[in-house]
Amino acid sequence: MSEQPEAASSSVEQPIEMPETEDKKEEFGEPEAKKRKIFKPGSDGKKHKLEERLGGILCCAVCLDLPRAAVYQCTNGHLMCAGCFTHVLADARLRDEMATCPSCRVEISKTSATRNLAVENAVSELPSECQFCGKQYSRNSLERHEEQECEERISVCKFSRIGCPWRGPEHERQEHENQCAHPHRSGAEVMVSLLAMDQDSAKEKKLYENIFDLLGYEKITFTEVQLKPYRTDEFVHRLFYESPRFSAFNHQWVVKARINNCQKDPTQSSERDMTYQLIMKSKSPTPVSLNYIVLRGPVSDIKVKPRIYDFDFTEQNNESPYVTLALPDTAECNRLLAAKTINFRLIMFLASK
């Protein structure tokens, strides 16, 4: 048999269209970031919830979190929580600059910024998860739930005062207390915990005893002190606060304060505190022995813990060392920096020799 010729070997091969590669699609396609996002019903239910969308609209422009208390806004309506608002004002004070809104850079101050009560009320109704049980509650009731109602909140044994270290969920506390071994310990074992408690209470008792002793002094005076900011003429301008001169015990006095003690640039630190000193401006041939204490006055809202300091003023040594203005935290220091003046009551006791 003769062989059949091979089929149309001379026929022209048709080009085969290859599918576009992914790289080519990405080269000519629209970037993902510019594509309009379309969510189909039921595809992602969480993103359709009103509270989820409001959370992104009503958040603070600085920390991007929902405010817990007061809400301030600039003249263009951008929102800031109370903590961030005072922090922005405090940083501007330290840098000797005008405070500006972090979103639109319009100038802000205590007088120009206003509270937005509608946003505060709206945020208080938005849901938030309990940090212990994970259930959602409105923000205005969440604090009460976490502190008093949640069965998963962390609690301590009622015998912790005598040394029991147990910490656990509230719903397990009763069972633990029924089996706790600390009530059955000997007195010698319990004394270790009681001694530690006595040391803490002794410090507080000593403070109040000293205050009552000072109230028995013959010469006592108090002054409503107002500190105003000023800056030095150094190459790096440093911020200080100083009061006007005031009279006490036939002498002239001034109170001076500074931020973060000797730190050159307090804006580089997130932790801030305030120290102050008492300066005798008049001359005295004899030493002046003083005890003094700073308290909140009738025209002040400063939150300060009472601490007693003493110093012997002479002509050669007329400035007391800088001592701590015992503020509770950095937020309180920022709040004072955000204000134009710092007000408190200074009580001075003259010790008779």
C-alpha positions in Angstrom: 0.0 0.0 0.0 1.1 3.4 -0.8 1.6 5.7 2.1 -1.0 8.6 2.5 0.6 12.0 2.4 0.7 13.7 5.8 -2.3 16.0 6.3 -1.8 19.6 5.2 1.6 20.0 6.7 1.9 23.2 4.7 -1.3 24.7 6.1 -0.7 28.0 7.9 -1.0 27.7 11.7 -3.5 30.1 13.2 -2.1 32.1 16.2 -3.5 31.1 19.5 -4.7 33.9 21.7 -3.2 33.5 25.1 -5.1 34.9 28.1 -3.8 38.1 29.5 -1.4 37.5 32.3 -2.2 38.9 35.8 0.8 41.3 35.4 -0.7 42.7 32.2 -4.1 43.2 33.8 -2.5 45.1 36.7 -0.5 47.2 34.3 -3.5 48.5 32.4 -6.2 48.0 35.0 -7.5 50.6 37.5 -5.6 50.6 40.7 -7.5 48.9 43.5 -7.3 51.9 45.7 -9.2 54.0 43.1 -12.0 51.5 42.5 -15.3 52.3 44.0 -16.1 49.9 46.7 -19.6 48.3 46.2 -20.9 46.1 49.0 -23.6 43.7 48.1 -26.4 43.2 50.6 -25.4 40.4 53.0 -21.8 40.3 51.9 -20.5 42.1 55.0 -23.2 43.0 57.4 -20.9 44.8 59.9 -20.0 47.5 57.4 -23.7 48.3 56.8 -24.4 49.0 60.5 -25.1 52.6 61.2 -23.0 52.6 64.5 -20.0 51.3 62.5 -20.2 54.2 60.1 -20.8 56.8 62.8 -17.8 55.6 64.7 -15.5 56.7 61.9 -17.2 60.0 61.6 -17.4 61.0 65.2 -13.9 59.9 66.3 -11.3 62.3 67.5 -9.1 63.8 64.8 -6.0 63.2 66.9 -6.2 59.8 68.5 -8.8 58.4 66.1 -10.8 57.0 68.9 -14.3 57.7 70.1 -14.3 60.3 72.9 -15.2 59.2 76.4 -16.2 62.5 77.8 -16.2 66.1 76.5 -15.8 66.7 72.7 -14.3 70.0 71.4 -14.4 71.3 67.8 -12.5 73.9 65.9 -14.3 76.7 63.9 -14.5 74.3 60.9 -16.2 71.6 62.9 -13.3 69.0 63.3 -13.7 67.0 66.5 -11.2 66.4 69.3 -11.6 64.6 72.6 -10.9 66.5 75.8 -7.5 64.8 76.4 -6.2 65.4 72.9 -7.5 69.0 72.9 -5.6 69.9 76.1 -2.5 68.1 74.8 -2.5 70.1 71.6 -2.8 73.4 73.6 -0.1 72.3 76.0 2.4 71.4 73.2 1.7 74.8 71.6 2.4 76.5 75.0 5.7 74.6 75.4 6.8 75.5 71.8 5.6 79.1 72.1 3.4 78.6 69.0 -0.2 79.2 68.2 -2.2 75.9 68.6 -3.8 74.7 65.4 -6.4 72.1 64.5 -4.6 68.9 63.4 -7.0 68.5 60.4 -7.4 72.0 58.9 -4.6 74.0 60.7 -7.0 76.7 61.8 -6.1 78.4 65.0 -7.7 77.0 68.2 -7.7 78.1 71.8 -9.8 77.7 74.9 -12.1 80.5 73.8 -12.4 79.8 70.1 -13.0 76.0 70.4 -16.4 75.0 71.6 -17.9 71.8 73.0 -20.2 69.8 70.7 -22.9 68.5 73.0 -24.8 66.8 70.2 -21.7 64.6 69.3 -21.2 63.9 73.0 -24.8 62.6 73.3 -24.5 60.6 70.1 -21.2 59.0 71.1 -22.7 58.0 74.5 -25.4 56.0 72.7 -23.0 54.1 70.4 -22.3 50.5 71.4 -18.9 49.4 72.7 -17.6 46.0 73.8 -17.1 45.1 77.4 -13.4 44.4 78.0 -14.3 41.4 80.1 -17.3 39.6 78.6 -17.1 40.9 75.0 -20.8 41.8 74.9 -21.9 45.2 73.5 -23.5 47.9 75.6 -24.1 51.6 75.0 -21.1 53.7 76.0 -23.1 55.6 78.7 -23.8 52.4 80.5 -20.6 50.5 79.8 -18.6 51.9 82.8 -21.3 50.8 85.2 -21.5 47.4 83.7 -17.8 46.8 83.8 -17.4 48.0 87.4 -20.5 46.6 89.0 -22.5 44.2 86.8 -20.3 42.1 84.6 -19.9 38.5 85.9 -16.5 38.3 84.1 -14.9 41.4 85.6 -11.8 40.9 87.6 -12.3 40.8 91.3 -10.3 40.1 94.4 -10.9 37.9 97.4 -12.4 39.7 100.4 -9.5 38.3 102.4 -7.0 40.1 100.3 -6.4 42.5 103.3 -4.8 39.6 105.1 -2.7 38.4 102.2 -4.8 36.4 99.8 -3.5 37.0 96.3 -6.4 35.5 94.4 -7.7 37.5 91.4 -10.3 36.1 89.0 -13.8 36.5 87.4 -16.5 37.8 89.6 -18.7 34.7 89.2 -15.9 32.5 90.7 -15.2 34.8 93.7 -17.8 33.3 96.0 -16.6 29.7 95.4 -13.0 30.8 96.1 -13.9 32.6 99.3 -15.8 29.5 100.6 -12.5 27.5 100.2 -10.0 30.3 100.9 -7.3 29.2 103.4 -6.3 32.7 104.6 -9.1 33.0 107.3 -7.7 29.9 109.0 -4.1 31.1 109.1 -2.4 31.9 112.4 -2.0 35.4 113.6 1.7 35.4 112.9 1.1 34.7 109.2 -1.5 37.4 108.9 0.7 40.0 110.6 3.0 40.2 107.5 0.1 41.7 105.5 -1.1 43.9 108.3 2.3 45.4 108.8 2.5 46.4 105.1 -1.0 48.1 105.4 0.1 49.8 108.6 3.1 51.4 106.8 0.9 53.0 104.2 -1.6 54.3 106.7 1.2 55.6 108.9 2.4 57.9 106.0 -1.0 59.3 105.6 -1.5 59.7 109.3 1.8 61.5 109.6 0.8 64.0 106.9 -2.4 65.0 108.7 -0.7 65.1 112.1 1.8 67.5 110.6 -0.9 69.7 109.1 -2.7 69.9 112.5 0.6 70.8 114.2 1.2 73.6 111.7 -2.3 74.9 112.3 -1.3 75.5 115.9 1.5 78.0 114.8 1.0 81.6 115.9 1.7 83.1 112.4 -0.2 81.6 109.5 -1.1 83.2 106.2 -2.6 82.1 102.9 -2.4 83.7 99.5 -4.3 83.0 96.3 -1.4 82.6 93.8 -1.8 83.1 90.1 1.1 81.8 87.9 1.5 83.3 84.4 3.9 81.9 81.7 7.0 83.6 80.5 10.1 82.6 78.5 13.8 83.2 79.0 16.1 85.0 76.6 18.4 82.0 76.1 19.1 80.6 72.6 16.6 77.8 73.4 13.7 79.6 75.0 12.6 77.9 78.2 9.1 78.1 79.6 8.6 79.2 83.2 5.7 80.3 85.3 5.9 83.1 87.8 3.5 84.8 90.2 3.3 88.6 91.0 4.9 89.7 94.2 2.8 89.2 97.3 3.4 90.1 101.0 3.6 87.6 103.8 5.2 88.0 107.3 6.5 91.5 106.3 8.5 90.2 103.4 8.0 90.1 99.6 7.6 86.7 97.9 7.3 85.1 94.5 6.4 81.6 93.3 8.2 80.2 90.3 7.4 77.0 88.4 8.8 75.0 85.5 7.9 71.9 83.5 9.7 68.5 83.7 12.3 70.1 86.0 15.6 70.5 84.1 14.5 69.0 80.8 15.4 71.4 77.9 12.6 70.4 75.6 9.5 69.0 77.4 7.7 68.5 74.1 10.0 65.5 73.5 8.4 63.7 76.4 4.9 62.3 76.8 5.2 62.3 80.6 5.0 65.8 82.1 5.1 67.2 85.6 5.5 70.5 87.3 7.8 71.7 90.1 7.8 75.0 91.9 10.0 77.1 94.3 9.3 79.9 96.7 11.6 83.0 96.5 12.0 85.7 99.1 12.5 89.0 97.3 13.1 91.2 100.3 16.2 91.1 102.5 16.1 89.8 106.1 18.9 90.1 108.7 17.6 87.0 110.4 16.7 83.6 109.0 13.0 83.0 108.1 11.9 79.5 108.8 8.9 78.6 106.8 6.6 75.6 106.2 4.4 75.8 103.2 1.8 73.7 101.4 -0.1 74.1 98.1 -3.9 73.4 98.0 -6.8 74.0 95.7 -8.3 77.4 96.3 -11.8 78.8 95.9 -11.0 80.2 92.4 -9.0 77.2 91.3 -9.8 73.7 90.0 -6.3 72.3 90.3 -6.1 68.7 91.4 -3.1 68.6 93.7 -2.3 66.3 96.6 -1.2 68.0 99.9 2.5 67.9 100.6 4.4 69.9 103.3 7.7 71.5 102.5 10.0 73.6 104.7 13.0 75.8 104.1 15.1 78.4 106.0 15.4 81.6 104.0 18.4 83.9 104.4 19.9 86.8 102.5 22.5 84.4 100.9 20.0 81.6 100.3 16.7 83.2 99.4 15.4 80.6 97.0 14.0 77.2 98.1 14.8 74.2 96.0 12.3 73.1 93.3 9.8 70.8 94.8 7.1 68.6 93.2 3.6 70.1 92.6 1.9 66.8 93.3 -0.4 66.4 90.4 -2.2 63.1 89.8 -1.0 62.5 86.2 0.3 64.0 83.0 -3.2 64.8 81.8 -3.7 67.2 84.7 -0.4 68.9 83.9 -1.5 69.3 80.2 -4.7 70.7 81.4 -2.9 73.4 83.5 -0.6 74.2 80.5 -3.6 74.6 78.3 -4.9 77.4 80.5 -3.7 80.9 80.4 -3.0 81.0 84.2 -2.5 78.5 87.0 -4.3 79.2 90.2 -3.9 77.7 93.6 -3.8 78.6 97.3 -0.4 78.8 99.1 -0.5 78.4 102.9 2.6 79.6 104.7 3.5 78.9 108.4 6.2 80.9 110.1 8.1 78.9 112.7 9.1 80.9 115.7 12.6 80.4 117.0 
